[in-house]
């Protein structure tokens, strides 16, 4: 198991953790109406009391999700912490008008935050970051147990084929994941042979970008910045103000604040922002297509 940062559990922290779980699991769930009210207060007014009530009501979601991932060898407290970050991200991005319950929306963010944390800490060797590889990592044990009574032995060819088809991955990926999950991590400083001087890390490929890649990346960033500046210039003065104040600042202003400044309702600000974003998207897409036509071989 790769190294990861974690606190050292003591009787005091253990008791505190249990009390936190007890309080969280006993916190009353919110009605749809109250949930929407709190979400709108946080989004439009940055009401921290509303955010606190919304997050606390769904900490049970974080705790129950962490329990499902406890078999990956990481402290449950760390999983809860990561899941809480996901819950906060969900609260930040939740759009009440879409008529989706916050718990449904937040469950994806919580699960994703925990899965990313597990993947980062499972091993110093990357297991893969594509959606298919993540699905294979988190579903391999369950599918293997379904195929085998014990779920511990090696799969036969038919079992590997079944998992590959179930998750839409290559059989070679299944074999590699089976070896990965059944083996143990090895230090990169370990000697390859008892009598040799070479270490495993000596044979790792250098993944730092080449000078050519650095120059290309800098050029691409400069091009994207130019495209954005040109696209912004095509907006009306009011659209530019709203986009810059809402989207291009670290501490973006709320709809209500901008409404007061511009002398319009916050709903009107939201409508103008939506229209401006659509304009930007269309403009940037057009420039991207034109650029591809220029660089494409004739």
Buried (B, 14 or more C-beta within 10 A) or exposed (E): EEEBEEEEEEEEEEEEBEEBBEEBEEBEEBEEEBBBBBBBBBBBBBBEEBBEBBBBBBBBBBBBBBEEBEEBEBBBBBBBBBBBBBBBBBBEEBEBEEEEEBBEBBBEBBBBBBBBBBBEBBBEEEBBEEEEBBBBBBBBBEBBEEBBEEEEEEBEEEBBEBBBEBBEBEEEBBBBBBEBBEEEEEEEEEEEEEEEEEBEEEEEEEEEEEEEEEEEEEEEEEEEEEBBEEBBEEBEEBBBBBBBBBEEEEEEBBBBBBBBEBEBEBEBBBEBBEBBBEBBEEBBEEBEEEEEEEEEEE
